[in-house]
């Protein structure tokens, strides 16, 4: 049974937050089930960060009152890098990314994450495109494409999202094949999210397992295999 449908999340920010919290146990169960049966090694670490871990500066054209930057969030900033090396694929970085942007929903775990385009042309990824994302836990909300090229794209959260910051998906060519990475710079968007993320830690684990699953699905989509597992590096910048 699917956890989520492709119907857009609607209602006020408060309603979306309540809905996310209601779905959170279901989402946790779905992602945890995948984690329990995963055999690919996961290498993770967390260290203190510094000023170099701040999110990339937004282009001027995207600095408007709808964008929710990391500085607008609550609590510590988490700068996270998720990486997988892909061997045996016939695709290069450009070819892989061209496939991925055609339909984001194809490489997200079925029934756990849903992207609904609200601005832009289907099958493409262009600067200024917008999506409404539904995820298990406190991450529902809108995002905008603020940077894109042939090998990657970056989202910024918009007002009403339950996180504040940016996330980038990028492929690159390597001597041994492909490297696919997800890099995020974010704070919880409100006090409730901060409790689930920093105090109870469950939301943080859902997110880690979700992006790990996404990388493995991309690896499969590329027709390759993961080499050395998935690496997750977290740098935490304490709130001032």
Helices and strands as residue ranges (DSSP letters): H 13-36, E 42-48, G 51-53, G 60-62, G 70-72, E 74-87, H 93-102, G 104-107, E 114-119, E 130-134, E 141-149, E 152-157, E 163-174, E 177-188, H 191-194, I 195-199, H 202-221, E 225-237
